[in-house]
Amino acid sequence: MTSFLAAVAMMMSWTVLASTPTAQTAQRMQTAHSPEPGQSSSACTQEGNVDSCWQAGVAAEKRSDAGAALANYERSCAAGFQMGGCYEAGKIYFLDPSRRNYSASKDRMARVCDSDDVGIGPYACKYLGIIYRNGLAGKPQPDRAFLPLSRSCFLHNTEPFIDGSGCEILGESLPSADEMGLSDRVWQRAYIAYLAFAMGCTDDMPALCSKAQAIHRRAVAASASWLKRCVEDLEAAAFSGSCEELAVPATARYEQRQALRRQLVRMFRKATENSA
C-alpha cells in the first residue's frame, strides 16, 4: 500500500503550491462554481441516499470532464441533500492542480467533517487536518490540526468507523507538548502515537501495526513512563489484553475488531483529556 503521507509529500513538491493562480486558472475556478445555463442547486433532486447533481458529477468524472464534475458537485453541496457533493468538490480543490483552491477545500471538508456522515466524515476530517497541519490555507497550525485528525482516527463516529490513513497522519504529526501548551508528563506524545498507530492497525494496515509495535519495543527498552499509564488505563477499562496486544493485526471478526476499537477510543480520550 502506498503511504498517503508519501502522496501528500509528492503533491507538496509541485511548484503550483508556491505560485499565485493565474487569471486563466481563476476564470476556470469561477466557471466551475457557476451553474450551467438553466441549472441551479434547486435543480438537484434526491435520488435514494444521494442526489441527481452528485450523480451528474460522477458521470462527468468518468468522462474526464473535471470542470463539469466540480460544477455538479458544488450544486449537490449547495442543495444539502447529503454530504457527498461537498466531499467530492473538496477533493477536487485539494488534488487537482488546475483547480487547486485550499481555502475552498477547507470549507467543504469542514462541512463534511462536522456532519454526522459515518462513511465519509472521517476522510473529510483527514483532509481538513492536513490543511491545518501544512498551512495550506494560512499559517501551519499543528495544534489545530490535532482535532480533525483525531476525529478521522478516533472520534467522528459513535461506533468507531475510521480512516486508517488518518490514523497514520495523526501518529506521524502529533504536536509537541509545548505546541499543545502542556507538560511532557501530561502530554505523553509517544503513548498517543502508539494508540493512533494501533487504531490504524485495525483498518487492515499492517505497516501501522509494525509502527505501533516498534514504538512499544522502544518504550520497553527505555522503561518509558507511559507503559505504566497504559496498564492503568487498561485495568480501569477491564480490558483482558495487554498494552502490547493493542497492536495485534486486525481480526477478521467484525465484533472483535469493533470491541478493540472502542477500547482504543476510551484510552485515547483519557490520554488526551487535557488537550481541549
TABELHU-V249251 format. One record per backbone hydrogen bond with DSSP energy under -0.5 kcal/mol. NH is the residue of the N-H (numbers start at 1). CO is the residue of the C=O. E is the energy in kcal/mol with one decimal. If there is no record, write none. Layout:
nh=NH co=CO e=E
nh=NH co=CO e=E
This chain:
nh=7 co=3 e=-1.6
nh=8 co=4 e=-2.5
nh=9 co=5 e=-2.6
nh=10 co=6 e=-2.1
nh=11 co=7 e=-2.3
nh=12 co=8 e=-2.6
nh=13 co=9 e=-0.8
nh=13 co=10 e=-0.8
nh=14 co=11 e=-1.4
nh=17 co=14 e=-1.4
nh=18 co=15 e=-1.3
nh=19 co=16 e=-0.9
nh=26 co=22 e=-2.7
nh=27 co=23 e=-2.3
nh=28 co=24 e=-2.0
nh=29 co=25 e=-2.3
nh=30 co=26 e=-2.5
nh=31 co=27 e=-2.6
nh=32 co=28 e=-2.4
nh=33 co=29 e=-1.8
nh=34 co=30 e=-1.2
nh=39 co=36 e=-2.6
nh=43 co=40 e=-1.8
nh=44 co=41 e=-1.4
nh=47 co=50 e=-1.6
nh=50 co=47 e=-2.0
nh=52 co=45 e=-2.9
nh=55 co=51 e=-2.1
nh=56 co=52 e=-2.1
nh=57 co=53 e=-2.2
nh=58 co=54 e=-2.3
nh=59 co=55 e=-2.3
nh=60 co=56 e=-2.2
nh=61 co=57 e=-2.2
nh=62 co=58 e=-2.0
nh=63 co=59 e=-1.2
nh=64 co=61 e=-1.7
nh=65 co=60 e=-2.9
nh=66 co=64 e=-0.8
nh=69 co=65 e=-2.2
nh=70 co=66 e=-2.7
nh=71 co=67 e=-2.2
nh=72 co=68 e=-2.3
nh=73 co=69 e=-2.6
nh=74 co=70 e=-2.6
nh=75 co=71 e=-1.8
nh=76 co=72 e=-2.4
nh=77 co=73 e=-2.7
nh=78 co=74 e=-2.5
nh=79 co=75 e=-2.2
nh=80 co=76 e=-1.6
nh=81 co=76 e=-0.5
nh=87 co=83 e=-2.2
nh=88 co=84 e=-2.6
nh=89 co=85 e=-2.4
nh=90 co=86 e=-2.4
nh=91 co=87 e=-2.1
nh=92 co=88 e=-2.0
nh=93 co=89 e=-2.4
nh=94 co=90 e=-1.5
nh=95 co=91 e=-3.1
nh=96 co=92 e=-2.3
nh=97 co=95 e=-0.7
nh=99 co=96 e=-1.5
nh=100 co=97 e=-0.7
nh=101 co=93 e=-1.8
nh=105 co=101 e=-2.5
nh=106 co=102 e=-2.8
nh=107 co=103 e=-1.9
nh=108 co=104 e=-2.4
nh=109 co=105 e=-3.0
nh=110 co=106 e=-2.2
nh=111 co=107 e=-1.7
nh=112 co=108 e=-1.7
nh=113 co=109 e=-3.1
nh=114 co=110 e=-2.2
nh=115 co=112 e=-1.2
nh=118 co=116 e=-0.7
nh=121 co=117 e=-1.3
nh=124 co=120 e=-2.3
nh=125 co=121 e=-2.2
nh=126 co=122 e=-1.6
nh=127 co=123 e=-1.9
nh=128 co=124 e=-2.4
nh=129 co=125 e=-2.5
nh=130 co=126 e=-2.2
nh=131 co=127 e=-2.2
nh=132 co=128 e=-2.1
nh=133 co=129 e=-2.9
nh=134 co=130 e=-2.8
nh=135 co=131 e=-0.7
nh=135 co=132 e=-0.6
nh=136 co=131 e=-2.0
nh=137 co=131 e=-0.6
nh=138 co=135 e=-0.9
nh=141 co=132 e=-2.9
nh=145 co=141 e=-2.2
nh=146 co=142 e=-0.9
nh=147 co=143 e=-0.5
nh=148 co=144 e=-0.7
nh=149 co=145 e=-2.1
nh=150 co=146 e=-2.3
nh=151 co=147 e=-2.2
nh=152 co=148 e=-2.0
nh=153 co=149 e=-1.4
nh=154 co=150 e=-3.4
nh=155 co=150 e=-1.6
nh=156 co=151 e=-1.6
nh=160 co=158 e=-0.6
nh=161 co=159 e=-0.9
nh=163 co=152 e=-2.2
nh=164 co=162 e=-0.6
nh=166 co=163 e=-0.9
nh=167 co=163 e=-1.4
nh=168 co=164 e=-1.7
nh=169 co=165 e=-2.3
nh=170 co=166 e=-2.5
nh=171 co=167 e=-2.7
nh=172 co=168 e=-2.1
nh=173 co=169 e=-1.5
nh=180 co=176 e=-1.6
nh=181 co=177 e=-0.6
nh=181 co=178 e=-1.0
nh=182 co=177 e=-2.9
nh=187 co=183 e=-3.1
nh=188 co=186 e=-1.0
nh=189 co=187 e=-1.3
nh=192 co=188 e=-2.0
nh=193 co=189 e=-2.6
nh=194 co=190 e=-2.2
nh=195 co=191 e=-2.1
nh=196 co=192 e=-2.2
nh=197 co=193 e=-2.7
nh=198 co=194 e=-2.3
nh=199 co=195 e=-2.2
nh=200 co=196 e=-2.3
nh=201 co=197 e=-2.0
nh=202 co=198 e=-0.9
nh=202 co=199 e=-0.9
nh=203 co=200 e=-1.7
nh=204 co=201 e=-0.9
nh=205 co=201 e=-0.6
nh=208 co=205 e=-1.5
nh=209 co=205 e=-1.3
nh=210 co=206 e=-2.2
nh=211 co=207 e=-1.8
nh=212 co=208 e=-2.4
nh=213 co=209 e=-2.5
nh=214 co=210 e=-2.3
nh=215 co=211 e=-2.0
nh=216 co=212 e=-2.2
nh=217 co=213 e=-2.4
nh=218 co=214 e=-2.3
nh=219 co=215 e=-2.1
nh=220 co=216 e=-2.4
nh=221 co=217 e=-2.4
nh=222 co=218 e=-1.8
nh=223 co=219 e=-0.5
nh=223 co=220 e=-0.9
nh=224 co=219 e=-2.6
nh=227 co=224 e=-1.3
nh=228 co=225 e=-0.7
nh=229 co=225 e=-1.2
nh=230 co=226 e=-2.5
nh=231 co=227 e=-2.1
nh=232 co=228 e=-2.3
nh=233 co=229 e=-2.4
nh=234 co=230 e=-2.2
nh=235 co=231 e=-2.6
nh=236 co=232 e=-2.3
nh=237 co=233 e=-1.3
nh=238 co=235 e=-1.2
nh=239 co=234 e=-2.3
nh=246 co=243 e=-1.4
nh=247 co=244 e=-1.4
nh=248 co=245 e=-1.2
nh=250 co=201 e=-0.9
nh=254 co=252 e=-0.6
nh=257 co=253 e=-2.2
nh=258 co=254 e=-2.7
nh=259 co=255 e=-1.9
nh=260 co=256 e=-2.1
nh=261 co=257 e=-2.4
nh=262 co=258 e=-2.5
nh=263 co=259 e=-1.8
nh=264 co=260 e=-2.4
nh=265 co=261 e=-2.5
nh=266 co=262 e=-2.0
nh=267 co=263 e=-2.2
nh=268 co=264 e=-2.6
nh=269 co=265 e=-2.6
nh=270 co=266 e=-1.9
nh=271 co=267 e=-2.6
nh=272 co=268 e=-1.6
nh=273 co=270 e=-0.9
nh=275 co=272 e=-2.2
